[in-house]
Amino acid sequence: MTTIDNIERVLRQLEALGDNLEYPSTETMIESNLPPSVLNK
């Protein structure tokens, strides 16, 4: 499973739990946990 696959899986789980994924803090949290090689692409 790739990093992107894992992120998509987690986002689907959060949506299923009713979390609002539109908050900037959600994006920041995800980006802070990504390796630099992914962010530079």
VMD Tcl script that builds the backbone (N, CA, C; Angstrom):
set m [mol new atoms 123]
animate dup $m
set s [atomselect $m all]
$s set {name element resname resid chain x y z} {
  {N N MET 1 A 0.838 -1.176 0.000}
  {CA C MET 1 A 0.000 0.000 0.000}
  {C C MET 1 A 0.891 1.249 0.000}
  {N N THR 2 A 0.580 2.200 -0.858}
  {CA C THR 2 A 1.386 3.415 -0.948}
  {C C THR 2 A 0.961 4.435 0.108}
  {N N THR 3 A 1.762 5.451 0.256}
  {CA C THR 3 A 1.444 6.522 1.201}
  {C C THR 3 A 0.110 7.162 0.847}
  {N N ILE 4 A -0.114 7.409 -0.431}
  {CA C ILE 4 A -1.361 8.035 -0.872}
  {C C ILE 4 A -2.548 7.128 -0.572}
  {N N ASP 5 A -2.394 5.835 -0.794}
  {CA C ASP 5 A -3.461 4.883 -0.472}
  {C C ASP 5 A -3.806 4.944 1.010}
  {N N ASN 6 A -2.778 5.016 1.844}
  {CA C ASN 6 A -2.999 5.083 3.289}
  {C C ASN 6 A -3.723 6.364 3.681}
  {N N ILE 7 A -3.332 7.480 3.077}
  {CA C ILE 7 A -3.987 8.753 3.377}
  {C C ILE 7 A -5.456 8.697 2.969}
  {N N GLU 8 A -5.721 8.190 1.777}
  {CA C GLU 8 A -7.101 8.086 1.306}
  {C C GLU 8 A -7.929 7.190 2.217}
  {N N ARG 9 A -7.342 6.106 2.690}
  {CA C ARG 9 A -8.049 5.193 3.585}
  {C C ARG 9 A -8.420 5.901 4.885}
  {N N VAL 10 A -7.475 6.640 5.445}
  {CA C VAL 10 A -7.725 7.357 6.696}
  {C C VAL 10 A -8.787 8.437 6.489}
  {N N LEU 11 A -8.715 9.147 5.367}
  {CA C LEU 11 A -9.711 10.185 5.095}
  {C C LEU 11 A -11.109 9.592 4.945}
  {N N ARG 12 A -11.211 8.444 4.298}
  {CA C ARG 12 A -12.519 7.778 4.183}
  {C C ARG 12 A -13.040 7.373 5.559}
  {N N GLN 13 A -12.145 6.897 6.417}
  {CA C GLN 13 A -12.550 6.524 7.775}
  {C C GLN 13 A -13.036 7.744 8.553}
  {N N LEU 14 A -12.320 8.856 8.431}
  {CA C LEU 14 A -12.724 10.079 9.126}
  {C C LEU 14 A -14.082 10.568 8.626}
  {N N GLU 15 A -14.296 10.493 7.313}
  {CA C GLU 15 A -15.587 10.884 6.748}
  {C C GLU 15 A -16.704 9.995 7.275}
  {N N ALA 16 A -16.442 8.696 7.356}
  {CA C ALA 16 A -17.440 7.754 7.853}
  {C C ALA 16 A -17.803 8.040 9.306}
  {N N LEU 17 A -16.846 8.580 10.051}
  {CA C LEU 17 A -17.097 8.933 11.451}
  {C C LEU 17 A -17.777 10.291 11.585}
  {N N GLY 18 A -17.968 10.967 10.454}
  {CA C GLY 18 A -18.655 12.249 10.473}
  {C C GLY 18 A -17.756 13.453 10.631}
  {N N ASP 19 A -16.451 13.263 10.536}
  {CA C ASP 19 A -15.529 14.394 10.655}
  {C C ASP 19 A -15.610 15.266 9.408}
  {N N ASN 20 A -15.511 16.579 9.610}
  {CA C ASN 20 A -15.482 17.527 8.504}
  {C C ASN 20 A -14.037 17.673 8.054}
  {N N LEU 21 A -13.754 17.273 6.830}
  {CA C LEU 21 A -12.387 17.284 6.316}
  {C C LEU 21 A -12.014 18.621 5.683}
  {N N GLU 22 A -12.903 19.599 5.755}
  {CA C GLU 22 A -12.657 20.901 5.140}
  {C C GLU 22 A -11.856 21.843 6.030}
  {N N TYR 23 A -11.592 21.450 7.253}
  {CA C TYR 23 A -10.836 22.311 8.156}
  {C C TYR 23 A -9.371 22.363 7.747}
  {N N PRO 24 A -8.772 23.565 7.725}
  {CA C PRO 24 A -7.340 23.673 7.392}
  {C C PRO 24 A -6.462 22.865 8.347}
  {N N SER 25 A -6.898 22.703 9.577}
  {CA C SER 25 A -6.090 21.950 10.541}
  {C C SER 25 A -5.950 20.484 10.132}
  {N N THR 26 A -6.960 19.941 9.460}
  {CA C THR 26 A -6.882 18.555 8.987}
  {C C THR 26 A -5.781 18.430 7.941}
  {N N GLU 27 A -5.751 19.371 7.012}
  {CA C GLU 27 A -4.716 19.363 5.971}
  {C C GLU 27 A -3.330 19.530 6.583}
  {N N THR 28 A -3.203 20.437 7.521}
  {CA C THR 28 A -1.920 20.682 8.181}
  {C C THR 28 A -1.446 19.442 8.925}
  {N N MET 29 A -2.365 18.779 9.610}
  {CA C MET 29 A -2.020 17.577 10.359}
  {C C MET 29 A -1.504 16.485 9.416}
  {N N ILE 30 A -2.178 16.306 8.294}
  {CA C ILE 30 A -1.765 15.286 7.329}
  {C C ILE 30 A -0.392 15.631 6.756}
  {N N GLU 31 A -0.233 16.885 6.326}
  {CA C GLU 31 A 1.042 17.294 5.736}
  {C C GLU 31 A 2.199 17.159 6.717}
  {N N SER 32 A 1.950 17.428 7.978}
  {CA C SER 32 A 3.031 17.355 8.966}
  {C C SER 32 A 3.521 15.930 9.188}
  {N N ASN 33 A 2.704 14.960 8.791}
  {CA C ASN 33 A 3.087 13.561 8.973}
  {C C ASN 33 A 3.618 12.908 7.699}
  {N N LEU 34 A 3.669 13.675 6.614}
  {CA C LEU 34 A 4.176 13.134 5.358}
  {C C LEU 34 A 5.686 13.305 5.272}
  {N N PRO 35 A 6.353 12.360 4.632}
  {CA C PRO 35 A 7.794 12.518 4.431}
  {C C PRO 35 A 8.047 13.638 3.419}
  {N N PRO 36 A 9.169 14.340 3.547}
  {CA C PRO 36 A 9.486 15.444 2.625}
  {C C PRO 36 A 9.465 15.029 1.155}
  {N N SER 37 A 9.840 13.813 0.865}
  {CA C SER 37 A 9.866 13.365 -0.532}
  {C C SER 37 A 8.473 13.379 -1.160}
  {N N VAL 38 A 7.450 13.172 -0.366}
  {CA C VAL 38 A 6.074 13.204 -0.875}
  {C C VAL 38 A 5.621 14.648 -1.066}
  {N N LEU 39 A 5.985 15.513 -0.141}
  {CA C LEU 39 A 5.566 16.909 -0.213}
  {C C LEU 39 A 6.215 17.657 -1.367}
  {N N ASN 40 A 7.389 17.236 -1.780}
  {CA C ASN 40 A 8.107 17.924 -2.846}
  {C C ASN 40 A 7.627 17.544 -4.236}
  {N N LYS 41 A 6.740 16.597 -4.336}
  {CA C LYS 41 A 6.264 16.152 -5.658}
  {C C LYS 41 A 5.115 16.991 -6.117}
}
mol reanalyze $m
mol bondsrecalc $m
mol representation Tube
mol addrep $m
